[in-house]
Every structure is written in structure tokens, then in C-alpha cells.
Amino acid sequence: MAGKLSDVEWVVKDIAQTIVDNETYFGELDAVVGDGDFGFSLARGFEIVLADWDTFDRTDPGVFLQRIAMTVSARIGGTSGPIWGTAILRAGAQLKGKDEFTGEDVVRALRASVDGIKTRGGAELGEKTLLDALVPAIDTLEAELAAGHDARTIVNAVATTAADAAEATASLQAMRGRAAYTGERSIGSVDAGAMAIAVLARHLADAWPA
């Protein structure tokens, strides 16, 4: 499972469009125990990514991701901007200078994004955040790569894991963000960020080239 700049461009564009298309849904999820601005904030940032698409530096996959990260950080309001921007920035740093990269490079990039989210947001696994879907999805990616499966099988397995993990956040009590103020009332509803990861992963898997 090797990749190059055009693959990163395809993934980022698919993610950006899916975020814009799901603005209302993500907002509704967030409104259950949060302030409801998650979908709006993400969509406004990734609208700019799509609008400025042709202007981003494409020296290599890492540089491209870092330019995307700068836009996301600057344009997304609230806590989501710094968190998503840091995640993309850290991932980009792992791919900088690589004209081509392996599946293992992707795993390292995604692990770096997790470290960035933890540093920026102060969150850990089990605190009802996007990490609770992202980390299991990365674990599945690593396992599927090690098993030598083809790309479509891998991305479908990742999407399934992300969905299951996102649904499982309903049993957790929110410990971060606005939802944390609701205490035990946050139990019973899924985390908006975790579900966003699941939605993005499923759309990528469904759209993955044959």
C-alpha cells in the first residue's frame, strides 16, 4: 500500500467535501450535550480549503498537508481549529520530503496526529473525544497492513472499526470540551468528534478507487 502526493490530495479533498456535506449532521450530534457549533466550525474551515485548493504548495505530501493545516487552524473557530490543525500538521511532518510513502509511513503520520491532539487538547483515550474512534481505526490500519491485505479491504476494515468505536462512545462520560460540563448526562449519546471520524472513514472507504 504505497502512496504519493496525488493520493494525499484525493483523501484530503474527499474529507473536506464530506465535512462540508455533513455540517448539519455534525452540528446536531454536538448539540445533544455540547454547544452545537462543531459542524458549523468544521465546515467553514474546510470550505476555505476547497475554495483555495489550487493555491496550496505541492512540493511534497508533507508540505501540502502542512499548508492545509495552517488554513484549518486559522479558519476553524473554537477548540476544533487548533486540534484538527495540529493533527494535520503533525501528520504532514512525518511525510515531509517523501515523494512516495508506504502504509507504514501513513501509520506513523496518523500516530503523530494523535500525539498532536493529545498535546493540544489534553485528551486521552476513554475521555469521549475523537481519539476514541481515531486510535482504534489506526490500530486496525496497522494490523491490516501487517496482514498484507489489499487497499480496499484495509480501508473498509478501518471504517468498520471507526464506526463501532464511535458508537461505543455513548457509554462514556465526557471529560473534555463543553460536553464535560454536563457530567453524567453526557452518557448515552455518541461523541460528535468520534462520529465525524467514523463518517469520514466510511465515505473514504466507499469512494476508494477499485
GICOR-V193704 format. One line per field, one symbol per residue. phi: phi as a letter, one per 20 degrees, with the letter a starting at -180 (. if undefined). burial: I if it has 24 or more other ideal C-beta (glycine too) atoms within 12 Angstrom, else O. A space follows every 50 residues. Layout:
phi: ???
burial: ???
This chain:
phi: .dbbgfffgffffffgfffffdgfffffffffcdemegffffffffffgf fegfeffdgagffgffffgfffffdeemefgfffffgfffffffdfndfc bdffffgfffffffgfffffemecfndmcggfdfffffgfgffffffmff gfffffffffffffffffffeeefdcmffffelffffocfffffffgfff fffgffeggf
burial: IOIOIOIIIOIIIIIIIIIIOIIOIIIOIIOIIIOOIIIIIIIIIIOIII OOOOOIOOOIIIIIIIIIIIIIIOIIOIIIIIIIIIIIIIIIIIIIOIOO IOIOIIIIIIIIIIIIIIOIIOIOIOIIIIIIIIIIIIIIIIOIIOOOOO IOOIIIIIIIIIIIIIIOIIOIIIIIIIIIOOOOOIOOIIIIIIIIIIII IIIIIOOIOO
